[in-house]
Amino acid sequence: MKQPPKWKFAIMVWLAIYPTITLVTFLIGDYIKNLPLPLKTLLLTGILVPTMVFILLPFLRKILGNWLNK
């Protein structure tokens, strides 16, 4: 499969990660606000990375496939 231009891939990743970080922070922010920063980061990335890799990026790649490969 042909790789899309990096700038298009970056936009796709941003479209997935910005709302996801916002939603996750909204949902669990109050529960983790008093944790040390490294633990907060560990929890957030533990949720966000699998969500991005296994759900959001494949979904967006399917939806944006024509645009990505032009």
C-alpha positions in Angstrom: 0.0 0.0 0.0 1.3 3.4 -0.9 2.2 5.7 2.0 0.3 9.0 2.2 2.2 12.3 2.4 3.4 12.9 5.9 1.4 16.1 6.2 -1.9 14.3 5.4 -1.0 11.5 7.8 -0.3 14.2 10.5 -3.7 15.8 9.9 -5.4 12.4 10.2 -3.6 11.7 13.5 -4.5 15.1 14.8 -8.1 14.5 13.9 -8.1 11.4 16.0 -5.9 12.4 18.9 -7.2 15.9 19.8 -10.8 14.9 20.5 -9.7 11.6 22.1 -7.4 13.4 24.5 -10.1 16.0 25.2 -12.7 13.3 25.9 -10.4 11.1 28.1 -9.3 14.1 30.1 -12.9 15.2 30.6 -13.9 11.7 31.7 -11.1 10.8 34.0 -9.4 14.2 34.7 -10.9 14.6 38.1 -9.9 11.1 39.2 -6.3 11.5 38.2 -5.7 15.2 38.9 -3.8 14.6 42.2 -1.6 11.8 40.8 2.1 12.5 40.0 2.6 13.6 36.5 4.4 10.4 35.4 1.5 8.3 36.6 -1.0 10.5 34.9 0.9 10.3 31.7 1.2 6.5 32.0 -2.6 6.2 32.5 -3.4 8.6 29.6 -1.0 7.0 27.1 -2.1 3.5 28.2 -5.6 4.4 27.1 -4.8 6.6 24.1 -2.2 4.6 22.3 -4.2 1.4 22.0 -7.3 3.4 21.1 -5.4 5.2 18.4 -3.6 2.2 16.9 -6.4 -0.4 17.0 -9.6 1.7 16.6 -9.3 5.3 15.5 -6.4 5.3 12.9 -7.7 2.3 11.0 -11.2 3.8 11.0 -10.0 7.2 9.8 -7.7 5.6 7.2 -10.7 3.8 5.8 -12.8 6.9 5.8 -10.1 9.2 4.5 -8.4 6.7 2.2 -9.1 8.4 -1.1 -8.0 11.8 0.2 -4.9 10.3 1.9 -3.7 8.6 -1.3 -4.2 11.5 -3.7 
